């Protein structure tokens, strides 16, 4: 039996179409069975075992990201606190009064009472207490 090139090409096309069709049919059946199994309650334990490495990787990355955030946040918070202490002079006052606890207590009470805004306003506003009473031109007396 001799097969011509044209017949060989025909067999090739027929088998290719058959293989293409059967492979897609099998893939669809497989996908449908997988989805059905994954939605059933029988798969819960198996899915947890299968997905455990992925969950561990996510937890590890989340933990690393949280540590990085904490270090950067508390570092910037510490720097901001230092700048605030330097701006208000509280660190200087604490250093001066560390040998005398009573003086330190009085200074701390004054700092708390006036607040940071009060300290900043007195340093930045030269007109504190600068307003003078205005005299009216006439008191209504003749």
Secondary structure in CASP SS format (residue, H / E / C, confidence):
PFRMAT SS
TARGET T0000
AUTHOR 0000-0000-0000
METHOD secondary structure of the structure
MODEL  1
X C 1.00
X C 1.00
X C 1.00
X C 1.00
X H 1.00
X H 1.00
X H 1.00
X H 1.00
X H 1.00
X H 1.00
X H 1.00
X H 1.00
X H 1.00
X H 1.00
X H 1.00
X H 1.00
X H 1.00
X H 1.00
X H 1.00
X H 1.00
X H 1.00
X H 1.00
X H 1.00
X H 1.00
X H 1.00
X H 1.00
X H 1.00
X H 1.00
X H 1.00
X H 1.00
X H 1.00
X H 1.00
X H 1.00
X H 1.00
X H 1.00
X H 1.00
X H 1.00
X H 1.00
X H 1.00
X C 1.00
X H 1.00
X H 1.00
X H 1.00
X H 1.00
X H 1.00
X H 1.00
X H 1.00
X H 1.00
X H 1.00
X H 1.00
X H 1.00
X H 1.00
X H 1.00
X H 1.00
X H 1.00
X H 1.00
X H 1.00
X H 1.00
X H 1.00
X H 1.00
X H 1.00
X H 1.00
X H 1.00
X H 1.00
X H 1.00
X H 1.00
X H 1.00
X H 1.00
X H 1.00
X H 1.00
X H 1.00
X H 1.00
X H 1.00
X H 1.00
X H 1.00
X H 1.00
X H 1.00
X H 1.00
X H 1.00
X H 1.00
X H 1.00
X H 1.00
X H 1.00
X H 1.00
X H 1.00
X H 1.00
X H 1.00
X H 1.00
X C 1.00
X H 1.00
X H 1.00
X H 1.00
X H 1.00
X H 1.00
X H 1.00
X H 1.00
X C 1.00
X C 1.00
X C 1.00
X C 1.00
X H 1.00
X H 1.00
X H 1.00
X H 1.00
X H 1.00
X H 1.00
X H 1.00
X H 1.00
X H 1.00
X H 1.00
X H 1.00
X H 1.00
X H 1.00
X H 1.00
X H 1.00
X H 1.00
X H 1.00
X H 1.00
X H 1.00
X H 1.00
X H 1.00
X H 1.00
X H 1.00
X H 1.00
X C 1.00
X C 1.00
X C 1.00
X C 1.00
X C 1.00
X C 1.00
X C 1.00
X C 1.00
X C 1.00
X C 1.00
X C 1.00
X C 1.00
X C 1.00
X C 1.00
X C 1.00
X C 1.00
X C 1.00
X C 1.00
END
